[in-house]
Amino acid sequence: MSGSGMSPEALKRLRNLAAFWNPRMQAATDDADLARICFDRAKAAAKRAQKNGQPDAMHRLAEELARWAADLERADATRQGRHAA
């Protein structure tokens, strides 16, 4: 184990994931492309977690996305309400 508490194999997996995703994220052509890449990354992580014994991982991802969207929608509605007068 290293000082991080992770096995060398786990650290290698994390490095491999970073080597896969970071160039894609850096190559994004705009924010919408970056969001698509990050969504794909999150979905892949959830699928991997399900395979590794966390059957609720995809559901937790969906809940997090729904919470984020609801917060943004609420803020937008509040902002529009202030400018309606």
mmCIF file of the C-alpha atoms, coordinates in Angstrom:
data_MODEL
# 
_entry.id   MODEL 
# 
loop_
_atom_site.group_PDB 
_atom_site.id 
_atom_site.type_symbol 
_atom_site.label_atom_id 
_atom_site.label_alt_id 
_atom_site.label_comp_id 
_atom_site.label_asym_id 
_atom_site.label_entity_id 
_atom_site.label_seq_id 
_atom_site.pdbx_PDB_ins_code 
_atom_site.Cartn_x 
_atom_site.Cartn_y 
_atom_site.Cartn_z 
_atom_site.occupancy 
_atom_site.B_iso_or_equiv 
_atom_site.pdbx_formal_charge 
_atom_site.auth_seq_id 
_atom_site.auth_comp_id 
_atom_site.auth_asym_id 
_atom_site.auth_atom_id 
_atom_site.pdbx_PDB_model_num 
ATOM 1  C CA . MET A 1 1  ? 0.000   0.000  0.000   1.00 0.00 ? 1  MET A CA 1 
ATOM 2  C CA . SER A 1 2  ? 1.132   3.523  -0.673  1.00 0.00 ? 2  SER A CA 1 
ATOM 3  C CA . GLY A 1 3  ? 0.764   6.555  1.588   1.00 0.00 ? 3  GLY A CA 1 
ATOM 4  C CA . SER A 1 4  ? -2.635  7.173  0.003   1.00 0.00 ? 4  SER A CA 1 
ATOM 5  C CA . GLY A 1 5  ? -4.009  3.957  1.468   1.00 0.00 ? 5  GLY A CA 1 
ATOM 6  C CA . MET A 1 6  ? -4.535  2.543  -2.038  1.00 0.00 ? 6  MET A CA 1 
ATOM 7  C CA . SER A 1 7  ? -2.903  -0.522 -3.447  1.00 0.00 ? 7  SER A CA 1 
ATOM 8  C CA . PRO A 1 8  ? -0.523  -0.091 -6.383  1.00 0.00 ? 8  PRO A CA 1 
ATOM 9  C CA . GLU A 1 9  ? -3.157  -1.768 -8.562  1.00 0.00 ? 9  GLU A CA 1 
ATOM 10 C CA . ALA A 1 10 ? -5.823  0.741  -7.526  1.00 0.00 ? 10 ALA A CA 1 
ATOM 11 C CA . LEU A 1 11 ? -3.466  3.650  -8.186  1.00 0.00 ? 11 LEU A CA 1 
ATOM 12 C CA . LYS A 1 12 ? -2.677  2.209  -11.607 1.00 0.00 ? 12 LYS A CA 1 
ATOM 13 C CA . ARG A 1 13 ? -6.409  1.931  -12.400 1.00 0.00 ? 13 ARG A CA 1 
ATOM 14 C CA . LEU A 1 14 ? -6.896  5.575  -11.404 1.00 0.00 ? 14 LEU A CA 1 
ATOM 15 C CA . ARG A 1 15 ? -3.942  6.664  -13.550 1.00 0.00 ? 15 ARG A CA 1 
ATOM 16 C CA . ASN A 1 16 ? -5.334  4.692  -16.482 1.00 0.00 ? 16 ASN A CA 1 
ATOM 17 C CA . LEU A 1 17 ? -8.756  6.291  -16.062 1.00 0.00 ? 17 LEU A CA 1 
ATOM 18 C CA . ALA A 1 18 ? -7.178  9.743  -15.908 1.00 0.00 ? 18 ALA A CA 1 
ATOM 19 C CA . ALA A 1 19 ? -5.106  8.961  -19.013 1.00 0.00 ? 19 ALA A CA 1 
ATOM 20 C CA . PHE A 1 20 ? -8.301  7.951  -20.801 1.00 0.00 ? 20 PHE A CA 1 
ATOM 21 C CA . TRP A 1 21 ? -10.613 10.797 -19.713 1.00 0.00 ? 21 TRP A CA 1 
ATOM 22 C CA . ASN A 1 22 ? -8.352  13.835 -19.255 1.00 0.00 ? 22 ASN A CA 1 
ATOM 23 C CA . PRO A 1 23 ? -7.328  14.170 -22.923 1.00 0.00 ? 23 PRO A CA 1 
ATOM 24 C CA . ARG A 1 24 ? -10.964 13.866 -23.980 1.00 0.00 ? 24 ARG A CA 1 
ATOM 25 C CA . MET A 1 25 ? -11.992 16.559 -21.546 1.00 0.00 ? 25 MET A CA 1 
ATOM 26 C CA . GLN A 1 26 ? -9.146  18.834 -22.653 1.00 0.00 ? 26 GLN A CA 1 
ATOM 27 C CA . ALA A 1 27 ? -10.098 18.312 -26.309 1.00 0.00 ? 27 ALA A CA 1 
ATOM 28 C CA . ALA A 1 28 ? -13.709 19.360 -25.773 1.00 0.00 ? 28 ALA A CA 1 
ATOM 29 C CA . THR A 1 29 ? -14.676 21.931 -28.367 1.00 0.00 ? 29 THR A CA 1 
ATOM 30 C CA . ASP A 1 30 ? -17.158 23.807 -26.136 1.00 0.00 ? 30 ASP A CA 1 
ATOM 31 C CA . ASP A 1 31 ? -18.958 23.539 -22.818 1.00 0.00 ? 31 ASP A CA 1 
ATOM 32 C CA . ALA A 1 32 ? -21.705 21.336 -24.253 1.00 0.00 ? 32 ALA A CA 1 
ATOM 33 C CA . ASP A 1 33 ? -19.085 18.890 -25.546 1.00 0.00 ? 33 ASP A CA 1 
ATOM 34 C CA . LEU A 1 34 ? -17.340 18.945 -22.161 1.00 0.00 ? 34 LEU A CA 1 
ATOM 35 C CA . ALA A 1 35 ? -20.651 18.243 -20.409 1.00 0.00 ? 35 ALA A CA 1 
ATOM 36 C CA . ARG A 1 36 ? -21.285 15.277 -22.741 1.00 0.00 ? 36 ARG A CA 1 
ATOM 37 C CA . ILE A 1 37 ? -17.821 13.862 -22.017 1.00 0.00 ? 37 ILE A CA 1 
ATOM 38 C CA . CYS A 1 38 ? -18.239 14.323 -18.266 1.00 0.00 ? 38 CYS A CA 1 
ATOM 39 C CA . PHE A 1 39 ? -21.674 12.677 -18.409 1.00 0.00 ? 39 PHE A CA 1 
ATOM 40 C CA . ASP A 1 40 ? -20.154 9.735  -20.287 1.00 0.00 ? 40 ASP A CA 1 
ATOM 41 C CA . ARG A 1 41 ? -17.427 9.522  -17.647 1.00 0.00 ? 41 ARG A CA 1 
ATOM 42 C CA . ALA A 1 42 ? -19.943 9.566  -14.796 1.00 0.00 ? 42 ALA A CA 1 
ATOM 43 C CA . LYS A 1 43 ? -22.100 6.950  -16.512 1.00 0.00 ? 43 LYS A CA 1 
ATOM 44 C CA . ALA A 1 44 ? -19.068 4.708  -17.071 1.00 0.00 ? 44 ALA A CA 1 
ATOM 45 C CA . ALA A 1 45 ? -18.089 5.092  -13.404 1.00 0.00 ? 45 ALA A CA 1 
ATOM 46 C CA . ALA A 1 46 ? -21.616 4.183  -12.306 1.00 0.00 ? 46 ALA A CA 1 
ATOM 47 C CA . LYS A 1 47 ? -21.658 1.104  -14.555 1.00 0.00 ? 47 LYS A CA 1 
ATOM 48 C CA . ARG A 1 48 ? -18.274 0.055  -13.164 1.00 0.00 ? 48 ARG A CA 1 
ATOM 49 C CA . ALA A 1 49 ? -19.528 0.569  -9.609  1.00 0.00 ? 49 ALA A CA 1 
ATOM 50 C CA . GLN A 1 50 ? -22.616 -1.544 -10.335 1.00 0.00 ? 50 GLN A CA 1 
ATOM 51 C CA . LYS A 1 51 ? -20.409 -4.304 -11.703 1.00 0.00 ? 51 LYS A CA 1 
ATOM 52 C CA . ASN A 1 52 ? -18.249 -4.088 -8.566  1.00 0.00 ? 52 ASN A CA 1 
ATOM 53 C CA . GLY A 1 53 ? -21.077 -4.510 -6.079  1.00 0.00 ? 53 GLY A CA 1 
ATOM 54 C CA . GLN A 1 54 ? -22.869 -1.161 -5.874  1.00 0.00 ? 54 GLN A CA 1 
ATOM 55 C CA . PRO A 1 55 ? -26.210 -1.911 -7.560  1.00 0.00 ? 55 PRO A CA 1 
ATOM 56 C CA . ASP A 1 56 ? -27.599 1.539  -6.726  1.00 0.00 ? 56 ASP A CA 1 
ATOM 57 C CA . ALA A 1 57 ? -24.770 3.502  -8.388  1.00 0.00 ? 57 ALA A CA 1 
ATOM 58 C CA . MET A 1 58 ? -26.723 4.453  -11.528 1.00 0.00 ? 58 MET A CA 1 
ATOM 59 C CA . HIS A 1 59 ? -29.712 5.464  -9.407  1.00 0.00 ? 59 HIS A CA 1 
ATOM 60 C CA . ARG A 1 60 ? -27.461 7.649  -7.222  1.00 0.00 ? 60 ARG A CA 1 
ATOM 61 C CA . LEU A 1 61 ? -26.053 9.298  -10.356 1.00 0.00 ? 61 LEU A CA 1 
ATOM 62 C CA . ALA A 1 62 ? -29.590 9.980  -11.603 1.00 0.00 ? 62 ALA A CA 1 
ATOM 63 C CA . GLU A 1 63 ? -30.576 11.486 -8.244  1.00 0.00 ? 63 GLU A CA 1 
ATOM 64 C CA . GLU A 1 64 ? -27.506 13.740 -8.253  1.00 0.00 ? 64 GLU A CA 1 
ATOM 65 C CA . LEU A 1 65 ? -28.235 14.951 -11.790 1.00 0.00 ? 65 LEU A CA 1 
ATOM 66 C CA . ALA A 1 66 ? -31.902 15.570 -10.951 1.00 0.00 ? 66 ALA A CA 1 
ATOM 67 C CA . ARG A 1 67 ? -30.913 17.531 -7.825  1.00 0.00 ? 67 ARG A CA 1 
ATOM 68 C CA . TRP A 1 68 ? -28.437 19.635 -9.830  1.00 0.00 ? 68 TRP A CA 1 
ATOM 69 C CA . ALA A 1 69 ? -31.014 20.346 -12.538 1.00 0.00 ? 69 ALA A CA 1 
ATOM 70 C CA . ALA A 1 70 ? -33.705 21.251 -9.993  1.00 0.00 ? 70 ALA A CA 1 
ATOM 71 C CA . ASP A 1 71 ? -31.330 23.684 -8.257  1.00 0.00 ? 71 ASP A CA 1 
ATOM 72 C CA . LEU A 1 72 ? -30.516 25.347 -11.567 1.00 0.00 ? 72 LEU A CA 1 
ATOM 73 C CA . GLU A 1 73 ? -34.199 25.493 -12.564 1.00 0.00 ? 73 GLU A CA 1 
ATOM 74 C CA . ARG A 1 74 ? -35.115 27.014 -9.201  1.00 0.00 ? 74 ARG A CA 1 
ATOM 75 C CA . ALA A 1 75 ? -32.387 29.664 -9.503  1.00 0.00 ? 75 ALA A CA 1 
ATOM 76 C CA . ASP A 1 76 ? -33.478 30.489 -13.053 1.00 0.00 ? 76 ASP A CA 1 
ATOM 77 C CA . ALA A 1 77 ? -37.142 30.793 -12.032 1.00 0.00 ? 77 ALA A CA 1 
ATOM 78 C CA . THR A 1 78 ? -36.192 33.066 -9.134  1.00 0.00 ? 78 THR A CA 1 
ATOM 79 C CA . ARG A 1 79 ? -34.050 35.231 -11.390 1.00 0.00 ? 79 ARG A CA 1 
ATOM 80 C CA . GLN A 1 80 ? -36.830 35.488 -14.001 1.00 0.00 ? 80 GLN A CA 1 
ATOM 81 C CA . GLY A 1 81 ? -39.350 36.369 -11.282 1.00 0.00 ? 81 GLY A CA 1 
ATOM 82 C CA . ARG A 1 82 ? -37.237 39.336 -10.179 1.00 0.00 ? 82 ARG A CA 1 
ATOM 83 C CA . HIS A 1 83 ? -37.005 40.644 -13.744 1.00 0.00 ? 83 HIS A CA 1 
ATOM 84 C CA . ALA A 1 84 ? -40.704 40.192 -14.589 1.00 0.00 ? 84 ALA A CA 1 
ATOM 85 C CA . ALA A 1 85 ? -41.833 43.456 -13.028 1.00 0.00 ? 85 ALA A CA 1 
# 
